[in-house]
Amino acid sequence: MFTACHHPPADYRHRPERETPKYGWLDRLQLRLIGHIELHPLRLKIRRRRFISTLNQLTDGYINLTDEELVNQAKELGMQIRRYGFNDRLVAQQFGLIREMSARTLGMRHFDCQLIGGWILLQGRVAEMKTGEGKTLTAVLPVISAALSGLPVHVITVNDYLTARDAEEMQPLYQRFGLSVGIITHECTPQQRRQAYMQDIVYVTGKELVFDYLRDRMKINYSQPLNMQVEFLKSTKLEKQLQLRGLHFALVDEVDSVLIDESRTPLIISGVHKNEEEQEFLETAYSLSHKLEENLDFNVDTHRRTVELTEQGTQVIRKLSESLGPLWKGAIRREEIIHKAMMARFIYRADHDYLVRDGKIELIDPLSGRVMEGRSWEKGLHQMVELKEECELTSQRTTLARISYQKFFRRYLFLAGMTGTAWEVRKELWNVYRLPVSRVPTHKPSQRKILSPRVFATDEARWHSMVNHCQELIQQGRSVLIGTSSVASSEVASQFLEEAGIDHRVLSAKQDKHEADVVAEAGQPGRVTVATNMAGRGTDIKLHPDVERAGGLHVILTEHYESARVDRQLAGRCARQGDPGSFEKLLALENQPLRTLRSKSMVVTSESLGVDTAGGQKMAMGALRIEQEFIEQQNYFARLSTLEYDLKLNEMLAFSGALE
């Protein structure tokens, strides 16, 4: 159990963080055995019941206390927690005080399931709470408890909108306890960021937090305590330049999105590398790529997202570059840059992987469907896409600092998280971050109806079925949310709805600034909303009373996502907190690279499956699920590769004395 008194008061001369662990094979075996125990569903069941019973017994009289008495007792308990740690008796009393003050300040009194969720978080675990169970209100329980004990707290969210919204909604409650709140979004200046990090509680996205951490590390190597003290003695200005106060206590909202989905690629701070010769090299490479012939010089696998040069292709490239400049002398470099050009041409697609907006290439997050502001591809790929889309060519960037999400978050002294979908990745969360997952019971029984999935031979048949079902639901007075996997798919769905005369709203990366408003209105009678993946995640869809009486929100998944976990997130948008609602899958075999269990290279067609029969439907669903599992496995290996590369890089940098 975490003990607050073990950590010194935080200031800019003591920035505590956990050292990168080094495990031998025996340590890994022991941790795997511990993981089996920690991940068992019954692990905390008895303890959490005892905790709720203790809380109710100890806090019965809190309703009679004045606001001032509540605050004074909470501060006194904070000092005791700082001394003795987060033991159940102290936490139960603190939660009771917070619950009572929340009811008075926000008009929201915590349910038992939220108290259980908060308690699980203070165990240093991931709390899986179903969508709509009130994770934002649950978070204030551990956040206030930790902050009153003197720990700087970071609440980490998935986007700027949720950062500002959650902080502003909960700020009145924090202020009643005398706690200050900092909010950091992409637009904040360095001075605003440093001021925000000085507050008791900081709301910030994972990306902004990691970049601020890297910027601090570029200013001083505080991984070496002696070097840090020397630097402080040399210059008092340095202290005013640094932002973070260390990595003390982190609570990650939508933890699967932050620690799993976003961890495939490291975060990199880069500098502009201006070189006219280098830009000419890129333009020439893109031009030469058009002289290669597909299936002779190279092979393309769009489903695996790969382009492979043949032996003949490498010879053609060598001959084409014989009369070019010195940059073309190295075989590895010329083949790599031609490969980047072909990846841009054949693999990376507009409205799927990126948007072209205001003459610039903007990357799209493959899972959230949101634009990733300020992100770019490395090693010439971004410039190749710019050439493809006839955008102004930007300068290549050189890496100044890098770190993976896995490496960064493992450095927190205390880490916890919450989400609606963590069970599928519970082993990865334990193996990488030592975060066990615990499920939290719902406040009310779920009324969600799961309809039988249907698979169609063609995309067109799937879209027509979607339109017909929407028309039926609109007549019933219900609302509909249609989930797609890309901006392009959203536009196709929109086109079919428009041709049928169905009024609707489209929510995708192109409307990312208004997604909360669109999602908030998705529960109105007859409203049809098309959304990419989990756009609008974290925003409640409140049902109009007429919609609730008619049967609630109906969610249609039109394509499997890269993970079954994300499918479950979409299903969770309906039937929240005991509301009525329903969910179904309308899938198509067309353009799907289906693999059988025995041979992943075998392509299964709609004709071979016979989707018009019950048996064919079952086989088609199985084949689509196998494909999804294959993609899940590929993404897992990508995350594993990122972590392994980081660990090797850490060893090399430690040997050389360099920074990340």
Secondary structure, 3 states (H helix, E strand, C coil): CCCHHHCCCCECCECCCCCCCCCCHHHHHHHHHHHHHHCCCCCCHHHHHHHHHHHHHHCHHHHHCCHHHHHHHHHHHHHHHHHHCCCHHHHHHHHHHHHHHHHHHCCCCCCHHHHHHHHHHCCCCEEECCCCCCHHHHHHHHHHHHHHCCCCEEEEECCHHHHHHHHHHHHHHHHHCCCCEEEECCCCCHHHHHHHHCCCEEEEEHHHHHHHHHHHHHHCCCCCHHHHHHHHHHCCHHHHHCCCCCCCEEEEECHHHHHCHHHCCCEEEEEEECCHHHHHHHHHHHHHHCCCCECCCEEEECCCCEEEECHHHHHHHHHHCCCCCHHHCCHHHHHHHHHHHHHHHHCCCECCCEEEECCEEEEECCCCCCECCCCCCCCCHHHHHHHHCCCCCCCEEEEEEEECHHHHHCCCCEEEEEECCCHHHHHHHHHHHCCCEEECCCCCCCEEEECCCEEECCHHHHHHHHHHHHHHHHHCCCEEEEEECCHHHHHHHHHHHHHCCCCCEEECHHHHHHHHHHHHCCCCCCCEEEEECCCCCCCCCCCCHHHHHHCCEEEEECCCCCCHHHHHHHHCCCCHHHCEEEEEEEEECCCCCCCCCCCCCCCCCHHHHCCCCHHHHHHHHHHHHHHHHHHHHHHHHHHHHHHHHHHHHHHHHHHHCCCC
